[in-house]
Amino acid sequence: MVANETGNRPFFTIAVPTYNRHDLLRETLQSVLSQSFGDFEIIVGNDYQAETLTVEMLGIIDPRVRIINHSVNLREVGNMNALLALARGRYFTWLFDDDLYEPEFLSTAHTFISRYDFPPALFSSFSLLRGSNTFSPKTVHVRSFQQYSGQSFLKTYFKGRAKIISTAGLFDTAALRIKTGGVEELCDSAVGVYCEYLFLVRCALLGRILFIDAPFVVMRTHNESWSQSNLHLQKFKDAGLPLIRRCAEVFRNPALVEDFKTNLSGICKLHLYSFAYKSSKHEIGEYRFGVAATARAISHLFDENTAVKSLFLEETGGGRFSTEVRFLWLLGKFSSLIIVWFIVFWIRKFFPGFLQLRRSFTPK
């Protein structure tokens, strides 16, 4: 269906930040252009100054596709926010240049958005596609549906019951600009370290959120993806405490403050889990697999756990014994995971297909 319900204004804006990935970008755009619901615009933000990107280079000629070649490198966060500023659609989302949509995503989303009186946000669940595998579009069925307040949305997410990519939600464009202000850079990095987690927390300020448990968004994992290739552990250290502080500000909002300590604990856990994984990847990326490498990764985690614990005490203002117990448990749990990851990565040296990733790294 191609129908423009609002004159010259499309219903959806799909914003695609890109940097020198023609083949993957082409496949990403085709997955959007193949949607059964066609009332959308696509804005591609090219942050690669070595060339001027055109639709002809991609072999995609469609009036709904607009390419913006930035004159300077805005980095990921700047690119994302620039695209939000240019959006004309009633609803807005980002889709990274290596991710994809199943064919009925926008149609299903439009149906739910219209049926439930145009909420500020809608999320679907997602699936993973390994880089070596071919994307085969399929029919996706909605397994369940929930409507959340901001408070219940955070509670559900931190309990691991909502498998989402925060920036892949569909948002009322005006509400998104006013309530979240886009995404925020938390440290000096070309890629927005942890910006998706802070953005997710801010989404709770939108107040009413729909979640459809159906993996319409396909996240590709491959060796060139930032999540796999970024081994700069210091960037995660630099972004971790600012993430917690900025989230604490959001959690103090009157609509969320009742769960302040629980929510702050959730974001601390999320950071420490990610940091534990990256500390392992950092050592493995340097081809260090032994006991010493494992000990170094755990040592990095210990230091970060101590810093996060101190900030948690500062923000919550009490409960030292319970806090010590909480963070000792997290340290033990994630240290054990580091040991497991080293064992798995070591086995993969000889058996590459062993225990391939089948889910996201959202801690439960």
N, C-alpha and C positions, 0 to 999 in steps of 0.2 A: 504494500500500500504506500503510495506517495501522495500525501495530502497535506496542504499547508493550511492549518486551522486558524492562523492569526495573520493573514495577509502576507507581508514580506518577512515576518518574523518566524523562524523555524521553531518547532517545539523543543528540539534537543540541539545543544552544541556539544560536539565531541572534540576536545582539545588534545592534540597529539604532540608532545614535546619530542624532538628528535635530534640526533647527533650522529651523522655519517653512518646510517644503517639502511641502505636502499632496499635490499632484499627483504629484510624483516619489516621495514616500514610499508613496503608494497603489500605484503601479506596482511599486515594490520589494517591498512585502509580497505583492502578488499573485503575483509570480514565485516567492516562497518557498511560498506556500499552494498553488500549482499543481504542486509537486513530486510525482513519482510515489511517493516515500517520505515517509510522513507522520508518523513518530515524532519530533517535534520541538516545541520551544516557541520563540516569538518574543518577545523583550523589547525594546520600543521605549523609548529614553531621550530624553524631550523636554527640551531645554535652553532652550526659548523661553518665558520667563516671562510674556509678554504674553497668553498664552491657555493654558487647560487642554485638552490634547489628549485626545480620546476616540476609541474605535473607531467610534462613531456618526458622528462628523465625517468619518471616512475612508470610511464605508460598508462597513466590514469587520467582520463579526460572526463570530468564530471563537474558541472557547475556548482555542486554542493561542496567541493573541495577548494579551500583557500590556503595558500602557503605564504607564511610570513618569514622572510629571511632577515634575522636580526643583524643589525650593523655591528654590534659588539656582542661578545659572549656574555650572556646573562646568567649562565650556570643554570642548573636544573630548577631551582626554586624561582629564580627570576623569570625563566622561560614560562613556567607554569602560571605565575601570577600575571605575566603579560598576556597570555592567552585568555585568562579569565576576564581581564579588562576589555578584550576585544569581542567577547561572546555576545551574540544577538539572541540566542535561544532562550525560551522560557525556563528550561532546565539545562543544567550544565554538568559535564563530567570531564575527567582526564583519562586518557588511555595511552599508556606508554608504547613506544614504537616497536616493542617486541611482544606485546600482548594482543589478545584477540577477543572477539565476541562470537558466541553461538548465534545462529540466524534469527531466533525469535526473541532475543533479549529486549530490544527497544519496543517491540510490539507488546510483549508481556508487561514491561515496565509502564508503558503508556496506559494499559488497561487498569493496572493497580493504582496508578497515580490518579487517574480520572475517577475510579470507583470510590476511592477513599479521600475525596475532596482535596486533592492537590497538596499533599504534605510537603514540608520543606526538604525531606530527604528520603531516598529509597536505596537500599543495598540489596544485592544478591550475593549468594555464596560464589565460590570460584573453584576451578580445577587447575591442575598443573599439567604442563606439557613439556617434556624433556626436549632439549634443543635438537637432538638427533631424530626425533619423531616428527612425522608429518601431521599437520593439523587437518583433521577430518570433521567438518561440521556435522553436528548431530542434533536430534530433537531432544530438548531438555524439559523434564517435567517438574513442576513445582511440588516439592515434598511437603512443605509446610509454610505457613505465613504467620507473622507476628507484627503487631503494631506496638511500639514502645514510646514511653516518655524518655527524656534525656537520661534521667536517673536509672530507669530500668534497662536502657540500652547499654550503659556502661557496666552495670552489674552483669548483664548477660555476656558481654564481650570478655570481661575479665575472668569469667568462669569458663571461657572457652566454648560457649554455646552458639556463637555467631561467627562463622568463618568468613571474614570479609577482607577486602583490600580497601582501606578507607578512602583513598582518592578515586577509586573506581565507582563510588556511589553516584547516584543521580540527584542533583540538588537544585532546588528553586534558586535561580541565578541571583535574584535580588536579595533573598535571604542569606545566601552564601556570602555575598559581598559585605553585607551589613554585620552578620553574626560572627563569621570566622575571619573575614579579611583575607582569604586565600591561605597559602601555606607560609611557613616561617623558617628561615635558615637558623639553625642552632649552633653551627660552628663554621669555621672557614673551610669550606669544601665545595668542590665542583658539583657534587651530588648531595642532595638534601638529607644528610644523616638524621634519622629519626623524625624527619618532618611529617611523615605519614602518621606517626603515633600521636604527636601533638595535634595534628589536624583531626584525627579521630576523636580525641578528647573534646576538642572544640565543637565537634558535630553535636555533642550532647546539648549544647546551647540552642540548637535548632528546635528542641522541644518535642517534636512529633516525628518519629522515624519508622518507616516500614522496612521489614526485612523479609525477603522471600528466599527460602532455602532451596535454591536451584542454581547449579553452577554455570551461569550464563557467561561469566567472565573467565577467560582462559589465560593463566599466567605462565609464560614460557620461562623455564629455567635452562640456562646454557652457560658455557664457559665464559662468554663475553659479557654476560649480564652483570650489572653492578653488584647484585646480591652475592654472586659467586666469585667475582674477580677482585672485589675491594678487600684488600688485606691490611689496610691502614688502621691498625688497632687504636692508635692515638686519636683518630677522628671520633671513634665511638666513645672514648674516654672524655674527649672535649665536649661532646654533645650530651652525654648522659646526665650530668647534674643540671645543666640548663633545661633539659627536657623535664626533669622532675620539678624544678622550680616553676616553670611556666605552666605545667599541668596543675600544680598546687594552686596557682592563681585561679584557674578555671574551676577547680573543685570547691573553691570557696564561694562560688556563685550560690545565691539563696536556693535555687532549684536543686542544687547538688550537694550542698554542704552537709546534709544529714549523713552522707556516706563518705565524708572527707577522708578518714583514716583508711577505710577499705579501698577506696579508689587510689589513694596515694600508694598504698601497698601494692596494688595491682600494677601501677606504672613502674614502680621500683623493680618488681619481679620481672616485668617485660624487658626492662633495660638489662638487668643482670643475666637473664637467659641469653639475650642477644650478645652481650659482651662475652659470656662464656663460650658461645659458639665461635665468635670472631677471634677470641684468643687462641682457640684450637686451630682455626683456619690459618691464623697468622703464623703459627709454628709450622704447620704442615706445608704452607706455601713456601717456606724456606727449606723444605725437604728435611725437617727435623721430626722424627717419629718416636724417639725412645723415651725412656723414663725421665731423663732430664728435660726434654721438651714438654712432656706432660706436667712435670712439676712447675716449669716456668708458666705454663698456661694457668694452672691453679693458683700460682702466686699472684699473677695479674688479677685474677678474679678475686682473690682475698683482699688485695689493696682496694679494688673498686667497691667490693662489698662493704668494707670499712667506711669508705667515703660516703656511700649511699646511706648507710645506717646513720651516720652522723647528721646528714641532711634530713633524713626522715624524723629523727628526734627533734631537730631544730624546727621543722615545719609543724609537727604534731604537738610539741610541747609537753611531753611526759611519757610515762609507761616504759621506763628504761629496761626493766627486767623482761617484760613481754617483747620489747623491741629486740633485745639481745637474743632471745629465744627464736624469734621470727627470722632474723638474719643469719643466725647460726644454722637453722634448718635450710635456708636458701643456699648458703655456702656449701653445705654438705650435699644437697640435691644436685646442684649444678656442677660441683666438683666431680661427682659420680658420672654425670653426663659427659664431662670432658674426657674422662677415662674411656667411656664407651665410644665416643666419637673417634678417639685416637685408635682404638682397636678396629673400628669399622674402616677408617681411612687407610690403615695399614693393610687390612685384608684387600681393600679395593686396589692397592698397588698391583696385586697379582690377579685379582678377580674383579674387573671394573664394573660388572653388573651387580655386585653384591649390595643388597639393601638400598636400591635406588630410592631417592626422595619421592614420597607420594603425598606429602601434605606440607603445609606451611610451618614455619617455626614459631607459631604462637604457643606460648606455654600454657599448660592446663593447671 
